[in-house]
Amino acid sequence: MEKFLPIAQIVLSILLISTILLQHRGTGLGGAFASESNIYRSKRGIEKFLFNITIILAILFCITAIVTVIIR
């Protein structure tokens, strides 16, 4: 168990970084200064899938981090 959790955290962190980088924002710095018009739309298809997977991976990463702290 002590060897499994650090390996699981490494794998989860790589997957989490990958899903975050795969998400396409498209706003750039223009969105920070509100110079771009905001269009509200719903997430569909792969965008929604990546969004949900990112949330799940983040929760799993936090859980494994807490369990690691409790065990050690």
Phi, psi and omega per residue, in radians:
M1 nan -0.614 -3.116
E2 -1.208 -0.485 3.114
K3 -1.523 -0.443 -3.092
F4 -1.239 -0.755 -3.044
L5 -1.119 -0.793 3.087
P6 -1.102 -0.638 3.102
I7 -1.173 -0.712 3.099
A8 -1.100 -0.679 3.112
Q9 -1.165 -0.663 3.113
I10 -1.139 -0.797 3.135
V11 -1.117 -0.780 3.124
L12 -1.102 -0.687 -3.138
S13 -1.171 -0.678 3.094
I14 -1.141 -0.754 3.106
L15 -1.138 -0.680 3.138
L16 -1.149 -0.766 3.095
I17 -1.081 -0.726 -3.131
S18 -1.104 -0.781 -3.121
T19 -1.194 -0.593 3.100
I20 -1.170 -0.730 -3.133
L21 -1.242 -0.465 3.132
L22 -1.338 -0.345 3.133
Q23 -1.237 2.376 -3.075
H24 -1.820 2.036 3.118
R25 -1.540 -0.999 3.117
G26 1.415 0.032 -3.113
T27 -1.622 -0.645 -3.113
G28 1.184 -2.695 3.130
L29 -1.369 -0.304 3.140
G30 -1.083 -0.588 3.129
G31 -1.213 -0.423 -3.138
A32 -1.257 -0.505 -3.111
F33 -1.813 0.155 3.073
A34 1.042 0.510 3.097
S35 -1.499 -0.229 -3.138
E36 -1.726 2.484 3.095
S37 -1.303 2.347 -3.120
N38 -1.515 2.211 3.079
I39 -1.987 2.075 -3.138
Y40 -1.536 2.231 3.127
R41 -2.553 2.814 3.136
S42 -1.589 2.679 3.106
K43 -1.397 2.403 3.132
R44 -2.411 2.713 3.012
G45 1.090 -2.280 -3.057
I46 -1.168 -0.525 3.118
E47 -1.119 -0.756 3.109
K48 -1.185 -0.699 3.112
F49 -1.062 -0.830 3.128
L50 -1.108 -0.668 3.116
F51 -1.086 -0.812 -3.133
N52 -1.190 -0.712 3.117
I53 -1.124 -0.660 3.110
T54 -1.074 -0.757 3.128
I55 -1.126 -0.783 -3.134
I56 -1.098 -0.773 3.133
L57 -1.128 -0.667 3.116
A58 -1.134 -0.718 3.110
I59 -1.136 -0.778 3.109
L60 -1.091 -0.687 3.114
F61 -1.103 -0.760 3.112
C62 -1.119 -0.700 3.125
I63 -1.114 -0.784 3.130
T64 -1.151 -0.576 3.094
A65 -1.167 -0.743 3.129
I66 -1.148 -0.747 3.137
V67 -1.119 -0.675 3.113
T68 -1.092 -0.728 3.131
V69 -1.168 -0.699 -3.126
I70 -1.171 -0.729 -3.105
I71 -1.187 -0.707 -3.101
R72 -1.436 nan nan
